[in-house]
Amino acid sequence: MQALEEATLACPHCGEPIVLLLDIASGTQSYIEDCEVCCQPIHVSLWIDHEQDDYHVDLRREQD
């Protein structure tokens, strides 16, 4: 697995595909990123599974 991974996922607000650059080397993390299409805030959760050399990304609407 590379240190940076590009993932194309659907925005939880508008449903459009967005491209996220994931920093796999930083480990499990959560952060806010704005949708490049509708500009709404997205809560990004990234889990790293080093044993399986894999990762999982969850996108949710940011709570007000």
mmCIF file of the N, C-alpha and C atoms, coordinates in Angstrom:
data_MODEL
# 
_entry.id   MODEL 
# 
loop_
_atom_site.group_PDB 
_atom_site.id 
_atom_site.type_symbol 
_atom_site.label_atom_id 
_atom_site.label_alt_id 
_atom_site.label_comp_id 
_atom_site.label_asym_id 
_atom_site.label_entity_id 
_atom_site.label_seq_id 
_atom_site.pdbx_PDB_ins_code 
_atom_site.Cartn_x 
_atom_site.Cartn_y 
_atom_site.Cartn_z 
_atom_site.occupancy 
_atom_site.B_iso_or_equiv 
_atom_site.pdbx_formal_charge 
_atom_site.auth_seq_id 
_atom_site.auth_comp_id 
_atom_site.auth_asym_id 
_atom_site.auth_atom_id 
_atom_site.pdbx_PDB_model_num 
ATOM 1   N N  . MET A 1 1  ? 0.852   -1.173 0.000  1.00 0.00 ? 1  MET A N  1 
ATOM 2   C CA . MET A 1 1  ? 0.000   0.000  0.000  1.00 0.00 ? 1  MET A CA 1 
ATOM 3   C C  . MET A 1 1  ? 0.899   1.238  0.000  1.00 0.00 ? 1  MET A C  1 
ATOM 4   N N  . GLN A 1 2  ? 0.562   2.213  -0.837 1.00 0.00 ? 2  GLN A N  1 
ATOM 5   C CA . GLN A 1 2  ? 1.341   3.433  -0.941 1.00 0.00 ? 2  GLN A CA 1 
ATOM 6   C C  . GLN A 1 2  ? 0.989   4.375  0.212  1.00 0.00 ? 2  GLN A C  1 
ATOM 7   N N  . ALA A 1 3  ? 1.858   5.380  0.456  1.00 0.00 ? 3  ALA A N  1 
ATOM 8   C CA . ALA A 1 3  ? 1.615   6.363  1.514  1.00 0.00 ? 3  ALA A CA 1 
ATOM 9   C C  . ALA A 1 3  ? 0.404   7.225  1.193  1.00 0.00 ? 3  ALA A C  1 
ATOM 10  N N  . LEU A 1 4  ? 0.210   7.556  -0.078 1.00 0.00 ? 4  LEU A N  1 
ATOM 11  C CA . LEU A 1 4  ? -0.949  8.336  -0.510 1.00 0.00 ? 4  LEU A CA 1 
ATOM 12  C C  . LEU A 1 4  ? -1.769  7.516  -1.487 1.00 0.00 ? 4  LEU A C  1 
ATOM 13  N N  . GLU A 1 5  ? -3.065  7.488  -1.255 1.00 0.00 ? 5  GLU A N  1 
ATOM 14  C CA . GLU A 1 5  ? -3.984  6.762  -2.130 1.00 0.00 ? 5  GLU A CA 1 
ATOM 15  C C  . GLU A 1 5  ? -5.049  7.727  -2.630 1.00 0.00 ? 5  GLU A C  1 
ATOM 16  N N  . GLU A 1 6  ? -5.413  7.615  -3.893 1.00 0.00 ? 6  GLU A N  1 
ATOM 17  C CA . GLU A 1 6  ? -6.493  8.408  -4.462 1.00 0.00 ? 6  GLU A CA 1 
ATOM 18  C C  . GLU A 1 6  ? -7.754  7.550  -4.478 1.00 0.00 ? 6  GLU A C  1 
ATOM 19  N N  . ALA A 1 7  ? -8.831  8.091  -3.910 1.00 0.00 ? 7  ALA A N  1 
ATOM 20  C CA . ALA A 1 7  ? -10.092 7.354  -3.853 1.00 0.00 ? 7  ALA A CA 1 
ATOM 21  C C  . ALA A 1 7  ? -11.203 8.207  -4.449 1.00 0.00 ? 7  ALA A C  1 
ATOM 22  N N  . THR A 1 8  ? -12.029 7.611  -5.298 1.00 0.00 ? 8  THR A N  1 
ATOM 23  C CA . THR A 1 8  ? -13.192 8.286  -5.855 1.00 0.00 ? 8  THR A CA 1 
ATOM 24  C C  . THR A 1 8  ? -14.423 7.743  -5.141 1.00 0.00 ? 8  THR A C  1 
ATOM 25  N N  . LEU A 1 9  ? -15.125 8.640  -4.452 1.00 0.00 ? 9  LEU A N  1 
ATOM 26  C CA . LEU A 1 9  ? -16.278 8.268  -3.639 1.00 0.00 ? 9  LEU A CA 1 
ATOM 27  C C  . LEU A 1 9  ? -17.429 9.224  -3.929 1.00 0.00 ? 9  LEU A C  1 
ATOM 28  N N  . ALA A 1 10 ? -18.620 8.894  -3.471 1.00 0.00 ? 10 ALA A N  1 
ATOM 29  C CA . ALA A 1 10 ? -19.800 9.748  -3.683 1.00 0.00 ? 10 ALA A CA 1 
ATOM 30  C C  . ALA A 1 10 ? -19.980 10.692 -2.502 1.00 0.00 ? 10 ALA A C  1 
ATOM 31  N N  . CYS A 1 11 ? -20.236 11.945 -2.794 1.00 0.00 ? 11 CYS A N  1 
ATOM 32  C CA . CYS A 1 11 ? -20.516 12.940 -1.758 1.00 0.00 ? 11 CYS A CA 1 
ATOM 33  C C  . CYS A 1 11 ? -21.818 12.556 -1.055 1.00 0.00 ? 11 CYS A C  1 
ATOM 34  N N  . PRO A 1 12 ? -21.851 12.587 0.283  1.00 0.00 ? 12 PRO A N  1 
ATOM 35  C CA . PRO A 1 12 ? -23.083 12.248 0.993  1.00 0.00 ? 12 PRO A CA 1 
ATOM 36  C C  . PRO A 1 12 ? -24.157 13.339 0.893  1.00 0.00 ? 12 PRO A C  1 
ATOM 37  N N  . HIS A 1 13 ? -23.801 14.513 0.376  1.00 0.00 ? 13 HIS A N  1 
ATOM 38  C CA . HIS A 1 13 ? -24.770 15.603 0.207  1.00 0.00 ? 13 HIS A CA 1 
ATOM 39  C C  . HIS A 1 13 ? -25.400 15.572 -1.187 1.00 0.00 ? 13 HIS A C  1 
ATOM 40  N N  . CYS A 1 14 ? -24.565 15.651 -2.219 1.00 0.00 ? 14 CYS A N  1 
ATOM 41  C CA . CYS A 1 14 ? -25.083 15.784 -3.589 1.00 0.00 ? 14 CYS A CA 1 
ATOM 42  C C  . CYS A 1 14 ? -25.019 14.484 -4.394 1.00 0.00 ? 14 CYS A C  1 
ATOM 43  N N  . GLY A 1 15 ? -24.280 13.486 -3.903 1.00 0.00 ? 15 GLY A N  1 
ATOM 44  C CA . GLY A 1 15 ? -24.194 12.205 -4.589 1.00 0.00 ? 15 GLY A CA 1 
ATOM 45  C C  . GLY A 1 15 ? -23.214 12.163 -5.748 1.00 0.00 ? 15 GLY A C  1 
ATOM 46  N N  . GLU A 1 16 ? -22.593 13.302 -6.054 1.00 0.00 ? 16 GLU A N  1 
ATOM 47  C CA . GLU A 1 16 ? -21.633 13.349 -7.160 1.00 0.00 ? 16 GLU A CA 1 
ATOM 48  C C  . GLU A 1 16 ? -20.318 12.677 -6.764 1.00 0.00 ? 16 GLU A C  1 
ATOM 49  N N  . PRO A 1 17 ? -19.607 12.091 -7.730 1.00 0.00 ? 17 PRO A N  1 
ATOM 50  C CA . PRO A 1 17 ? -18.301 11.514 -7.414 1.00 0.00 ? 17 PRO A CA 1 
ATOM 51  C C  . PRO A 1 17 ? -17.283 12.608 -7.098 1.00 0.00 ? 17 PRO A C  1 
ATOM 52  N N  . ILE A 1 18 ? -16.506 12.376 -6.032 1.00 0.00 ? 18 ILE A N  1 
ATOM 53  C CA . ILE A 1 18 ? -15.436 13.295 -5.656 1.00 0.00 ? 18 ILE A CA 1 
ATOM 54  C C  . ILE A 1 18 ? -14.162 12.487 -5.457 1.00 0.00 ? 18 ILE A C  1 
ATOM 55  N N  . VAL A 1 19 ? -13.030 13.111 -5.689 1.00 0.00 ? 19 VAL A N  1 
ATOM 56  C CA . VAL A 1 19 ? -11.743 12.448 -5.541 1.00 0.00 ? 19 VAL A CA 1 
ATOM 57  C C  . VAL A 1 19 ? -11.082 12.947 -4.258 1.00 0.00 ? 19 VAL A C  1 
ATOM 58  N N  . LEU A 1 20 ? -10.718 12.006 -3.389 1.00 0.00 ? 20 LEU A N  1 
ATOM 59  C CA . LEU A 1 20 ? -10.018 12.336 -2.150 1.00 0.00 ? 20 LEU A CA 1 
ATOM 60  C C  . LEU A 1 20 ? -8.615  11.759 -2.204 1.00 0.00 ? 20 LEU A C  1 
ATOM 61  N N  . LEU A 1 21 ? -7.641  12.520 -1.738 1.00 0.00 ? 21 LEU A N  1 
ATOM 62  C CA . LEU A 1 21 ? -6.268  12.045 -1.607 1.00 0.00 ? 21 LEU A CA 1 
ATOM 63  C C  . LEU A 1 21 ? -6.093  11.639 -0.152 1.00 0.00 ? 21 LEU A C  1 
ATOM 64  N N  . LEU A 1 22 ? -5.943  10.348 0.103  1.00 0.00 ? 22 LEU A N  1 
ATOM 65  C CA . LEU A 1 22 ? -5.885  9.808  1.459  1.00 0.00 ? 22 LEU A CA 1 
ATOM 66  C C  . LEU A 1 22 ? -4.439  9.585  1.879  1.00 0.00 ? 22 LEU A C  1 
ATOM 67  N N  . ASP A 1 23 ? -4.084  10.099 3.053  1.00 0.00 ? 23 ASP A N  1 
ATOM 68  C CA . ASP A 1 23 ? -2.738  9.947  3.608  1.00 0.00 ? 23 ASP A CA 1 
ATOM 69  C C  . ASP A 1 23 ? -2.713  8.679  4.459  1.00 0.00 ? 23 ASP A C  1 
ATOM 70  N N  . ILE A 1 24 ? -2.442  7.557  3.822  1.00 0.00 ? 24 ILE A N  1 
ATOM 71  C CA . ILE A 1 24 ? -2.461  6.252  4.481  1.00 0.00 ? 24 ILE A CA 1 
ATOM 72  C C  . ILE A 1 24 ? -1.372  6.151  5.540  1.00 0.00 ? 24 ILE A C  1 
ATOM 73  N N  . ALA A 1 25 ? -0.231  6.779  5.312  1.00 0.00 ? 25 ALA A N  1 
ATOM 74  C CA . ALA A 1 25 ? 0.912   6.696  6.226  1.00 0.00 ? 25 ALA A CA 1 
ATOM 75  C C  . ALA A 1 25 ? 0.608   7.314  7.586  1.00 0.00 ? 25 ALA A C  1 
ATOM 76  N N  . SER A 1 26 ? -0.369  8.223  7.661  1.00 0.00 ? 26 SER A N  1 
ATOM 77  C CA . SER A 1 26 ? -0.707  8.883  8.929  1.00 0.00 ? 26 SER A CA 1 
ATOM 78  C C  . SER A 1 26 ? -1.598  8.027  9.823  1.00 0.00 ? 26 SER A C  1 
ATOM 79  N N  . GLY A 1 27 ? -2.042  6.888  9.340  1.00 0.00 ? 27 GLY A N  1 
ATOM 80  C CA . GLY A 1 27 ? -2.853  5.986  10.142 1.00 0.00 ? 27 GLY A CA 1 
ATOM 81  C C  . GLY A 1 27 ? -4.321  6.381  10.180 1.00 0.00 ? 27 GLY A C  1 
ATOM 82  N N  . THR A 1 28 ? -5.058  5.753  11.093 1.00 0.00 ? 28 THR A N  1 
ATOM 83  C CA . THR A 1 28 ? -6.484  5.996  11.244 1.00 0.00 ? 28 THR A CA 1 
ATOM 84  C C  . THR A 1 28 ? -6.713  7.451  11.623 1.00 0.00 ? 28 THR A C  1 
ATOM 85  N N  . GLN A 1 29 ? -7.708  8.080  10.987 1.00 0.00 ? 29 GLN A N  1 
ATOM 86  C CA . GLN A 1 29 ? -7.936  9.508  11.207 1.00 0.00 ? 29 GLN A CA 1 
ATOM 87  C C  . GLN A 1 29 ? -9.358  9.905  10.833 1.00 0.00 ? 29 GLN A C  1 
ATOM 88  N N  . SER A 1 30 ? -9.769  11.066 11.332 1.00 0.00 ? 30 SER A N  1 
ATOM 89  C CA . SER A 1 30 ? -11.051 11.695 10.986 1.00 0.00 ? 30 SER A CA 1 
ATOM 90  C C  . SER A 1 30 ? -10.786 13.166 10.733 1.00 0.00 ? 30 SER A C  1 
ATOM 91  N N  . TYR A 1 31 ? -11.435 13.709 9.716  1.00 0.00 ? 31 TYR A N  1 
ATOM 92  C CA . TYR A 1 31 ? -11.264 15.124 9.402  1.00 0.00 ? 31 TYR A CA 1 
ATOM 93  C C  . TYR A 1 31 ? -12.440 15.596 8.561  1.00 0.00 ? 31 TYR A C  1 
ATOM 94  N N  . ILE A 1 32 ? -12.527 16.914 8.387  1.00 0.00 ? 32 ILE A N  1 
ATOM 95  C CA . ILE A 1 32 ? -13.580 17.542 7.595  1.00 0.00 ? 32 ILE A CA 1 
ATOM 96  C C  . ILE A 1 32 ? -12.980 18.024 6.283  1.00 0.00 ? 32 ILE A C  1 
ATOM 97  N N  . GLU A 1 33 ? -13.666 17.705 5.188  1.00 0.00 ? 33 GLU A N  1 
ATOM 98  C CA . GLU A 1 33 ? -13.244 18.173 3.863  1.00 0.00 ? 33 GLU A CA 1 
ATOM 99  C C  . GLU A 1 33 ? -14.488 18.620 3.103  1.00 0.00 ? 33 GLU A C  1 
ATOM 100 N N  . ASP A 1 34 ? -14.379 19.731 2.391  1.00 0.00 ? 34 ASP A N  1 
ATOM 101 C CA . ASP A 1 34 ? -15.512 20.229 1.610  1.00 0.00 ? 34 ASP A CA 1 
ATOM 102 C C  . ASP A 1 34 ? -15.620 19.488 0.289  1.00 0.00 ? 34 ASP A C  1 
ATOM 103 N N  . CYS A 1 35 ? -16.864 19.219 -0.124 1.00 0.00 ? 35 CYS A N  1 
ATOM 104 C CA . CYS A 1 35 ? -17.120 18.591 -1.419 1.00 0.00 ? 35 CYS A CA 1 
ATOM 105 C C  . CYS A 1 35 ? -16.653 19.537 -2.522 1.00 0.00 ? 35 CYS A C  1 
ATOM 106 N N  . GLU A 1 36 ? -15.946 19.023 -3.498 1.00 0.00 ? 36 GLU A N  1 
ATOM 107 C CA . GLU A 1 36 ? -15.455 19.844 -4.605 1.00 0.00 ? 36 GLU A CA 1 
ATOM 108 C C  . GLU A 1 36 ? -16.569 20.218 -5.585 1.00 0.00 ? 36 GLU A C  1 
ATOM 109 N N  . VAL A 1 37 ? -17.743 19.592 -5.459 1.00 0.00 ? 37 VAL A N  1 
ATOM 110 C CA . VAL A 1 37 ? -18.870 19.884 -6.346 1.00 0.00 ? 37 VAL A CA 1 
ATOM 111 C C  . VAL A 1 37 ? -19.860 20.847 -5.682 1.00 0.00 ? 37 VAL A C  1 
ATOM 112 N N  . CYS A 1 38 ? -20.382 20.487 -4.488 1.00 0.00 ? 38 CYS A N  1 
ATOM 113 C CA . CYS A 1 38 ? -21.419 21.296 -3.839 1.00 0.00 ? 38 CYS A CA 1 
ATOM 114 C C  . CYS A 1 38 ? -20.904 22.149 -2.679 1.00 0.00 ? 38 CYS A C  1 
ATOM 115 N N  . CYS A 1 39 ? -19.634 21.990 -2.334 1.00 0.00 ? 39 CYS A N  1 
ATOM 116 C CA . CYS A 1 39 ? -18.963 22.783 -1.281 1.00 0.00 ? 39 CYS A CA 1 
ATOM 117 C C  . CYS A 1 39 ? -19.487 22.533 0.132  1.00 0.00 ? 39 CYS A C  1 
ATOM 118 N N  . GLN A 1 40 ? -20.287 21.487 0.342  1.00 0.00 ? 40 GLN A N  1 
ATOM 119 C CA . GLN A 1 40 ? -20.781 21.157 1.681  1.00 0.00 ? 40 GLN A CA 1 
ATOM 120 C C  . GLN A 1 40 ? -19.692 20.410 2.456  1.00 0.00 ? 40 GLN A C  1 
ATOM 121 N N  . PRO A 1 41 ? -19.630 20.585 3.788  1.00 0.00 ? 41 PRO A N  1 
ATOM 122 C CA . PRO A 1 41 ? -18.618 19.890 4.590  1.00 0.00 ? 41 PRO A CA 1 
ATOM 123 C C  . PRO A 1 41 ? -18.931 18.403 4.734  1.00 0.00 ? 41 PRO A C  1 
ATOM 124 N N  . ILE A 1 42 ? -17.901 17.588 4.595  1.00 0.00 ? 42 ILE A N  1 
ATOM 125 C CA . ILE A 1 42 ? -18.022 16.132 4.696  1.00 0.00 ? 42 ILE A CA 1 
ATOM 126 C C  . ILE A 1 42 ? -17.116 15.660 5.825  1.00 0.00 ? 42 ILE A C  1 
ATOM 127 N N  . HIS A 1 43 ? -17.662 14.825 6.706  1.00 0.00 ? 43 HIS A N  1 
ATOM 128 C CA . HIS A 1 43 ? -16.858 14.207 7.758  1.00 0.00 ? 43 HIS A CA 1 
ATOM 129 C C  . HIS A 1 43 ? -16.255 12.926 7.181  1.00 0.00 ? 43 HIS A C  1 
ATOM 130 N N  . VAL A 1 44 ? -14.934 12.919 7.036  1.00 0.00 ? 44 VAL A N  1 
ATOM 131 C CA . VAL A 1 44 ? -14.212 11.786 6.463  1.00 0.00 ? 44 VAL A CA 1 
ATOM 132 C C  . VAL A 1 44 ? -13.600 10.972 7.600  1.00 0.00 ? 44 VAL A C  1 
ATOM 133 N N  . SER A 1 45 ? -13.886 9.675  7.654  1.00 0.00 ? 45 SER A N  1 
ATOM 134 C CA . SER A 1 45 ? -13.269 8.769  8.614  1.00 0.00 ? 45 SER A CA 1 
ATOM 135 C C  . SER A 1 45 ? -12.480 7.730  7.829  1.00 0.00 ? 45 SER A C  1 
ATOM 136 N N  . LEU A 1 46 ? -11.215 7.591  8.170  1.00 0.00 ? 46 LEU A N  1 
ATOM 137 C CA . LEU A 1 46 ? -10.319 6.660  7.483  1.00 0.00 ? 46 LEU A CA 1 
ATOM 138 C C  . LEU A 1 46 ? -9.767  5.674  8.506  1.00 0.00 ? 46 LEU A C  1 
ATOM 139 N N  . TRP A 1 47 ? -9.981  4.389  8.265  1.00 0.00 ? 47 TRP A N  1 
ATOM 140 C CA . TRP A 1 47 ? -9.452  3.330  9.120  1.00 0.00 ? 47 TRP A CA 1 
ATOM 141 C C  . TRP A 1 47 ? -8.416  2.552  8.329  1.00 0.00 ? 47 TRP A C  1 
ATOM 142 N N  . ILE A 1 48 ? -7.278  2.313  8.949  1.00 0.00 ? 48 ILE A N  1 
ATOM 143 C CA . ILE A 1 48 ? -6.185  1.573  8.319  1.00 0.00 ? 48 ILE A CA 1 
ATOM 144 C C  . ILE A 1 48 ? -6.107  0.186  8.939  1.00 0.00 ? 48 ILE A C  1 
ATOM 145 N N  . ASP A 1 49 ? -6.054  -0.842 8.105  1.00 0.00 ? 49 ASP A N  1 
ATOM 146 C CA . ASP A 1 49 ? -5.863  -2.224 8.551  1.00 0.00 ? 49 ASP A CA 1 
ATOM 147 C C  . ASP A 1 49 ? -4.494  -2.666 8.041  1.00 0.00 ? 49 ASP A C  1 
ATOM 148 N N  . HIS A 1 50 ? -3.477  -2.525 8.899  1.00 0.00 ? 50 HIS A N  1 
ATOM 149 C CA . HIS A 1 50 ? -2.110  -2.854 8.490  1.00 0.00 ? 50 HIS A CA 1 
ATOM 150 C C  . HIS A 1 50 ? -1.916  -4.359 8.284  1.00 0.00 ? 50 HIS A C  1 
ATOM 151 N N  . GLU A 1 51 ? -2.664  -5.167 9.020  1.00 0.00 ? 51 GLU A N  1 
ATOM 152 C CA . GLU A 1 51 ? -2.540  -6.618 8.872  1.00 0.00 ? 51 GLU A CA 1 
ATOM 153 C C  . GLU A 1 51 ? -2.993  -7.077 7.495  1.00 0.00 ? 51 GLU A C  1 
ATOM 154 N N  . GLN A 1 52 ? -4.073  -6.483 6.987  1.00 0.00 ? 52 GLN A N  1 
ATOM 155 C CA . GLN A 1 52 ? -4.607  -6.844 5.682  1.00 0.00 ? 52 GLN A CA 1 
ATOM 156 C C  . GLN A 1 52 ? -4.061  -5.946 4.574  1.00 0.00 ? 52 GLN A C  1 
ATOM 157 N N  . ASP A 1 53 ? -3.229  -4.948 4.951  1.00 0.00 ? 53 ASP A N  1 
ATOM 158 C CA . ASP A 1 53 ? -2.694  -3.977 3.992  1.00 0.00 ? 53 ASP A CA 1 
ATOM 159 C C  . ASP A 1 53 ? -3.835  -3.341 3.204  1.00 0.00 ? 53 ASP A C  1 
ATOM 160 N N  . ASP A 1 54 ? -4.838  -2.852 3.956  1.00 0.00 ? 54 ASP A N  1 
ATOM 161 C CA . ASP A 1 54 ? -6.053  -2.300 3.351  1.00 0.00 ? 54 ASP A CA 1 
ATOM 162 C C  . ASP A 1 54 ? -6.538  -1.113 4.175  1.00 0.00 ? 54 ASP A C  1 
ATOM 163 N N  . TYR A 1 55 ? -7.523  -0.403 3.659  1.00 0.00 ? 55 TYR A N  1 
ATOM 164 C CA . TYR A 1 55 ? -8.120  0.722  4.378  1.00 0.00 ? 55 TYR A CA 1 
ATOM 165 C C  . TYR A 1 55 ? -9.611  0.794  4.062  1.00 0.00 ? 55 TYR A C  1 
ATOM 166 N N  . HIS A 1 56 ? -10.339 1.527  4.912  1.00 0.00 ? 56 HIS A N  1 
ATOM 167 C CA . HIS A 1 56 ? -11.774 1.735  4.728  1.00 0.00 ? 56 HIS A CA 1 
ATOM 168 C C  . HIS A 1 56 ? -12.055 3.213  4.940  1.00 0.00 ? 56 HIS A C  1 
ATOM 169 N N  . VAL A 1 57 ? -12.875 3.807  4.068  1.00 0.00 ? 57 VAL A N  1 
ATOM 170 C CA . VAL A 1 57 ? -13.234 5.214  4.164  1.00 0.00 ? 57 VAL A CA 1 
ATOM 171 C C  . VAL A 1 57 ? -14.741 5.328  4.315  1.00 0.00 ? 57 VAL A C  1 
ATOM 172 N N  . ASP A 1 58 ? -15.180 6.171  5.250  1.00 0.00 ? 58 ASP A N  1 
ATOM 173 C CA . ASP A 1 58 ? -16.596 6.435  5.469  1.00 0.00 ? 58 ASP A CA 1 
ATOM 174 C C  . ASP A 1 58 ? -16.815 7.934  5.332  1.00 0.00 ? 58 ASP A C  1 
ATOM 175 N N  . LEU A 1 59 ? -17.769 8.336  4.492  1.00 0.00 ? 59 LEU A N  1 
ATOM 176 C CA . LEU A 1 59 ? -18.113 9.747  4.307  1.00 0.00 ? 59 LEU A CA 1 
ATOM 177 C C  . LEU A 1 59 ? -19.508 9.986  4.865  1.00 0.00 ? 59 LEU A C  1 
ATOM 178 N N  . ARG A 1 60 ? -19.639 11.013 5.686  1.00 0.00 ? 60 ARG A N  1 
ATOM 179 C CA . ARG A 1 60 ? -20.941 11.371 6.262  1.00 0.00 ? 60 ARG A CA 1 
ATOM 180 C C  . ARG A 1 60 ? -21.134 12.872 6.204  1.00 0.00 ? 60 ARG A C  1 
ATOM 181 N N  . ARG A 1 61 ? -22.389 13.269 6.226  1.00 0.00 ? 61 ARG A N  1 
ATOM 182 C CA . ARG A 1 61 ? -22.707 14.695 6.302  1.00 0.00 ? 61 ARG A CA 1 
ATOM 183 C C  . ARG A 1 61 ? -22.197 15.239 7.629  1.00 0.00 ? 61 ARG A C  1 
ATOM 184 N N  . GLU A 1 62 ? -21.556 16.398 7.614  1.00 0.00 ? 62 GLU A N  1 
ATOM 185 C CA . GLU A 1 62 ? -21.106 17.040 8.839  1.00 0.00 ? 62 GLU A CA 1 
ATOM 186 C C  . GLU A 1 62 ? -22.314 17.548 9.599  1.00 0.00 ? 62 GLU A C  1 
ATOM 187 N N  . GLN A 1 63 ? -22.378 17.291 10.894 1.00 0.00 ? 63 GLN A N  1 
ATOM 188 C CA . GLN A 1 63 ? -23.487 17.727 11.732 1.00 0.00 ? 63 GLN A CA 1 
ATOM 189 C C  . GLN A 1 63 ? -23.377 19.218 12.004 1.00 0.00 ? 63 GLN A C  1 
ATOM 190 N N  . ASP A 1 64 ? -24.503 19.900 12.035 1.00 0.00 ? 64 ASP A N  1 
ATOM 191 C CA . ASP A 1 64 ? -24.523 21.341 12.318 1.00 0.00 ? 64 ASP A CA 1 
ATOM 192 C C  . ASP A 1 64 ? -24.186 21.597 13.769 1.00 0.00 ? 64 ASP A C  1 
# 
